C-alpha cells in the first residue's frame, strides 16, 4: 500500500452546488491518487450534499465521508478530520473552492524538501474574491511568522504537517461563533519550526459565490468577535519567543484584523447608531486590554490614526476613515 502523503480535509455544509468542482480538482491532481486521502465531513447539510459526497465515495476508494449533526461552523468538522487523517500532511480545503492541478505535488515537495510544518500555496481570487497577495512575491522555501507576511493569510486553507499539529495540540476551538480559525492559525504560525511559501504557481482558487447557502449564517456580535481576537492575542502572549517578538506579532496581527475586518467597517455600515456604539465600546475594551504603547508604535501611521479616532469615540471621522481604507485595501 502506498504511503499517504496528503490528507485533503473538507468540511461540507449545504455545498451541493459547488462541491463537485472542488472534488474534481483534487481527483485530477498531478500527484498520484494513491498518495492522497480525501476526508469530507458533512456537517448536517439540509440540501443534497450528503448524497453527492456518498456518490463520489462509492466510486473513489480514497474518499472517506463522515456524516454528523450540524455543529454551527467548520471548526468541529476540521477537528474530526485531524482525528481521522492518516496523511503525512493535512490540507484543509473549503468546499466551494478548488485547487490548481499541480497544487498538492508542488506544496508537498516544498514542505518535504525543507522539513516545514506549514506550506502556504499561492491564492487566486475568482469572481472578484479578495485574496492575500503580499507574501507571494517569490518562493520562500523556509521562513517563519516573524520574518514573513504570512499573518496576512489567517485562514486555515493551507497544508500542515500532521505530526506537528498533534504534538503541539493545535486544534480548532469549538463554541466560538466567528473567526474560529484565527486562534488555530496564530498558534500554528508561532509554533511552526519552518513555513514554506509556494508563490510561483496558483495553488488555491478562492471563489466568491452569489449563493451563500454553503456558509453558516450567524449574526456576529461584537463581544463574540473581540473575544476571538483576544484568544488569538493570548496565544501570541503565551508562545512568542520574547517580549520584542510578542509586540511585533501583535502589531502584524492587529494590522491585518483592524484594516480588513469588521473593526474598520462597522462605522460606515448600515447598522443603527446604538449598534455602532456597541461595536465601538467593545473595540475600545479590546484595545485597552491588549494594545500597549510599544505595540501601537509598531503600527503604520494610518492605523495609529484609526486607534486615535476609536479612543475619542469619533464615529463621523471613523466613517470617513473606514471608507478610505476599504477603497485602498
N, C-alpha and C positions, 0 to 999 in steps of 0.2 A: 504494500500500500504506500502511495506517495506521501511525502511529508506535506502537511497543510501549512502553506506559507502565510496565507492571509485569510482571516475570517472577516467577511463583509457583514456588518450588523445593521439591520434596517428596522427601526420602529415604524409601524404602519397604523394609521388611523384614517379611515374614510378616504383612501387613496386609490380607489378602483380606476379612476380616470387617468392616473399617471404612473402607477407602479410598473406597468409593462415596459415603458421606456427605460425606467431605472434598471429593472432586472435584465432586459435585453442588453443594456450597455455592459453589465457585469458578465453575462454569459458569452459575450463576444470579445472578451479581453484577449490581448496577445499572450498573457500568462496562461499556461495550461490549466484547464478546469480542475484537473486532479489536485492541483495545489491550492484551490480556492474553496472555502466553505462559506455558504450563504445562510445566515440565520435571520429570519424575519419574525418579528413579534407583532401579531395582530392584537392591538390594544383595544379590544371591544368595539371594533368598527360596526357601524349600523348600515353601511352600504354593502356592496358585493366584494369588498376587498378580500375577505376570508376565502371566498370561492376562487378568486383569481390566484391567490397565493397557493392554495391547495392544488390547483390545476398545474401550476409551474412545478411544484414539488413532486407531482406524480410522474413527471417525465424527466426530471433532473435530479439524480441521486445526491448531488452536493448541496441541495436546498433543504433546509430544515425549517418548518413553520411551527410556531408556538402560538396558540390562541389563549388569550387571557381576558379577564374583566377589565373594563376601562379604568385606568389609573389617573387620568386627567392631564397627562403630559408624557413626553418621551423619556424622562429620566429613569423611571422604573423599568420600562422595556429595555433600555440600554444596560441597566444593571443585570437584567435577565440574560441578555446577550453575553455579557462578560462571564457570567457563571457557566454558560454552556459552551463557550468558544474553545476551540482546540488549536487554532492557528498560532503561528509564531507572532504574528501581528494581528491587531484588530483595527478595521477601518469602519468608522461609523459613517453611514450614508443616509441622507434623508430620502423618503420615498418618492418625493416629487422632483428630485434632482437626478443627474446621471453623470457617468464617468467617460473620460476620453479613452479610446481603445487601448492605449498603452499605459494607462494610469497605474494600475497595480504593479506591472512589471518594473516601471521606472521608479516608483516610490519604494517598492520593496528593495530593489537593488541599492538605491541611495541609502536607505536605512541599514541594510545588511552590511554593505561595504564600510560604513562609517560607525557602526555599532551605536546608532542613535536610538533614543527612546521614543521620539516623536518625529514624524515626517509630515511636512506641510506641502501639499501639492497646489500648484497654481490654480486659482479660481477664475472662472469666466462667467459673467452675468448674462442671463438670457431674458429677453423681453423687458429690458430696462432695469433688471435687478442690479442694485449696487453691490459691489464686492470689494473687499480689501485688496489693495494693489501695492502698497509701499514696500512690502517685504519681498517682492518678486522682481527686483531689478536684475538679479543674477542668481545662479545656483549658489546655495550655501551648504556645502557638504556637512559642516559641523559647526554649530553656533549654540547660543544659549539665549535665555529670555532677557538678559541684561544688555547684550550687545546687538540685538536684532529688534525688528519691529513686529515680532510675532503676536504681541498682545493686541495688535490691530485686528487680528483674526481670532476672536474669542470663542467662536462656535466650535463644536466638537467634531466636525466633519473632517477628520484627519486620521492618519494611521498611527497607532500606538503599539509599542512592544508590550505584548500581553503580560509577560513576567514583570515588567516594570509597574504596570497598574496593580497587579496582585500583591507584589512585595511592599508597595507603599500604601496599600489600602485606599486607592483612589477610586471612588465611586460617585455616582450622581446622587445629590441629596434628594430625598422624597419629601412631599408635603409642602414644597415651595411652588407657588403658582406662576412665577415668571422668572425667566433668565436662570433656570436651574442648572444650566450647563456652565455658568461662569465660575462658581467655586471649584467645580471639577477641573476646568481648563486652567485656572490660575494655579491650582495645586500641581497639576501635571507639568505646566511650563516651569514652575520654580524648582521642582524636584528632578526634572529631566537632566541626565548626565550629558546628553547631547541632543540637539534638534537639527534636522536636515530640512532644507527648503528646495523643492524642485520648481524652478522658475522658468525653465526653457520648454515646457510642454503644458498645454491646457489639460490638467488632470481632472478637475471637478467643475461641472457646469451647474450653477445655482439658478434655478428657474423661478421667475415671477409669474405665478398663476393668478388669473382673474377668479378662478374657482378656489375658494379658501376653505372648502368643506374638510380638507385633509388636516387642517390645524384645529387644535382645541381652542375655541374662542372664549377667553376669560377676560372679564373687565379687570384691568390691572389697577390695584390700589397702591397709592404712593408708599404707604407703610410697608407693604409686601415687597415693592420694588427696591426700596432702600435697605430693607432687611437683607435681601440677596446681595446687594453691593457691599453691605457690611460684612457678610460672610466671606466674600472674596478678599476684602481688605484684611480680615482676621487671618486668612491663610497666608497672605504676604507677611504679616507681622510674625507669624509662627515659624515660617520656613525660609525667609530670606536670610542670606548669609550673615549680614551685619546691618547696622542702622543706615549706613550710607546707601547700600543696595536696596534696603527696605523703602527708603524715601524715593529712590529712583523708580522702583517698580510701582509704587503708589501713584507717582506722577504719570507714568506711562498708562496705567490703568484708568486713572481719572481723566486723562486727556482723551482717551478713547470713549469712555462712557459719557462724559459730560459734553462732548461735541457731536456725538452721533446718536445718543439715546434719548429717552423721554425727558431727561433733565433739561435739555436745550430746547425742546419743542413745546412744552406744556404752556408757556406764556403766550405763544402765538396760536394756540389751538382753539377749538370751538367749545371748550369747557366753560362752565359757569364761573363767575368770579369767585364764588366760595370754593369750587374745586381747585382753581388755580392757586388760591391762598393755602389750601391744604397741601398741594404739591410743594409750594414754596416753603411752608413750615417744615415738612419732612426733609426736604433737601437741606435746609439750614441745620436741622438737627444732625443729619449725617455729616455735614461739613464740620460742624463744631466738635463732633466726637472723633473724627478721623483725619482731618486735614490740618496739620500744623503749619507754622510759618516756613519751616525748612522744606516741606513738600510743596507748598504753594510757590516758593521761589523757583522751583524746577519746572513749573508750568509755563507755557508760552504766554505772551502778553495778552492775547485775546481771551485766554482762559482766566487770567487774573482779573481782567475787566469783568468777565462774567461773574466770578465769585464776589467781586465788589458790589455788583448790582443785586446779587442774591442776598447778600448780607444787609443791604439797605432796604430790601423789600420793594425794589423799584420795578413793578410789573410792566409799566409802559415802556421803559427802556429795554427791559428784558425781551419784550415782544419784538421790538425792532432788532435787537441783537440776535434773537433766535432766527428771524427771517433771513438776516445776512449770513449767518453761519450755515443755514440749510442750503442756501444758494452756493456757498463756497465748498461745501462738503463733497 
